Amino acid sequence: MTTTPEDIHIARINASDRTPVLFVHGLWLLPSSWDRWARVFDEAGFASLTPGWPDDPDTVAEAHAHPEVFAGKSVGQVADHFAGIARRLTRKPVVIGHSFGGLITQMLAGRGLAAASVAIDPAPFRGVLPLPFSSLRAASAVLGNPANYHRAVPLTYEQFRYAFANAVSEEEARDLYDRYAVPASGEPLFQAAVANINPWSEVTVDTLAPDRGPLLIISGEKDHTVPWPIANASYKKQVRNEHAVTEIHEMPDRGHALTIDRGWHEVAETALSFISRFVGRPDA
């Protein structure tokens, strides 16, 4: 069996005394979107791990050269992929995710796989009912064509500007688009869109799991893709868990790109502050 760089990284984390932090990116981004976050958490005494979704390419250039690799990735498949990584760690990890990564973060926490978790602008799960117009418009790039269910779908700059980068300048929005935006599987958006009418939906979270662990939901005030009504509805489901702390925090003047734009560090520090209340660090 071939040893991969991920295998080596996991082995090093398991050999250390550091708590792992498992980062989960969302649609239209790659693991590299977490690079700066990983450095912050490593410097704080944690051990960061930034795996991709199945078949993720290494670079934005590769992603645009071979967009077909993103197609056909379901929410359940991706959640199981990250659950498998979490189970390979000898210490239960902190899990941090953005957008659909925030949904998967909550799925992993509901399976008892997270020491603590932070879901940033998380995509909705079954039972989360609000459907604001801005969310429908942001998702229309995919949902507007049923054939996109089986495709990898890129965003135009104008679509990215509305869905991700509406709260930053034009100059920064173009830079973020060029540096980070890649095609994404259409399937998860269709799954989320019908989750509340599909009793067999994969887009489910065990919000009452006794071993869920502490959870923070972070919402960007100006997010078009996952606006406050969706984030708050997720919080209202999660706060019913009597076994663990559940909190929500709104970041003023921030859009869906809050993990990658020039204010990313403030969001990272908000997440780190929450996690540090519950999870020990070697440098503490």
HURADA-V124912 format. One record per backbone hydrogen bond with DSSP energy under -1.0 kcal/mol. NH is the residue of the N-H (numbers start at 0). CO is the residue of the C=O. If there is no record, write none. Layout:
[[NH | CO] [NH | CO]]
This chain:
[[7 | 3] [8 | 4] [9 | 5] [10 | 6] [11 | 7] [12 | 8] [13 | 9] [14 | 10] [15 | 12] [20 | 46] [21 | 93] [22 | 48] [23 | 95] [28 | 25] [32 | 29] [33 | 30] [34 | 31] [37 | 33] [38 | 34] [39 | 35] [40 | 36] [41 | 37] [42 | 38] [43 | 39] [44 | 41] [45 | 40] [46 | 18] [48 | 20] [55 | 52] [62 | 58] [63 | 59] [64 | 60] [65 | 61] [68 | 65] [69 | 66] [70 | 67] [77 | 73] [78 | 74] [79 | 75] [80 | 76] [81 | 77] [82 | 78] [83 | 79] [84 | 80] [85 | 81] [86 | 82] [88 | 85] [93 | 19] [94 | 115] [95 | 21] [96 | 117] [97 | 23] [98 | 119] [100 | 97] [102 | 98] [103 | 99] [104 | 100] [105 | 101] [106 | 102] [107 | 103] [108 | 104] [109 | 105] [111 | 108] [112 | 107] [114 | 92] [116 | 213] [117 | 94] [118 | 215] [119 | 96] [120 | 217] [122 | 98] [125 | 202] [127 | 124] [135 | 131] [136 | 132] [137 | 133] [138 | 134] [141 | 138] [142 | 138] [143 | 139] [144 | 141] [147 | 144] [148 | 145] [149 | 146] [150 | 147] [152 | 183] [159 | 155] [160 | 156] [161 | 157] [162 | 158] [163 | 159] [164 | 159] [172 | 168] [173 | 169] [174 | 170] [175 | 171] [176 | 172] [177 | 173] [178 | 174] [179 | 175] [180 | 176] [181 | 27] [183 | 152] [185 | 150] [189 | 185] [190 | 186] [191 | 187] [192 | 188] [193 | 189] [196 | 193] [200 | 197] [203 | 201] [206 | 204] [211 | 208] [214 | 244] [215 | 116] [216 | 246] [217 | 118] [218 | 248] [220 | 250] [221 | 253] [222 | 219] [229 | 226] [230 | 226] [231 | 227] [232 | 228] [233 | 229] [234 | 230] [235 | 231] [236 | 232] [237 | 233] [238 | 234] [240 | 237] [246 | 214] [248 | 216] [250 | 218] [253 | 250] [256 | 163] [257 | 254] [259 | 256] [260 | 256] [263 | 260] [266 | 262] [267 | 263] [268 | 264] [269 | 265] [270 | 266] [271 | 267] [272 | 268] [273 | 269] [274 | 270] [275 | 271] [276 | 273] [277 | 274] [278 | 274] [283 | 280]]
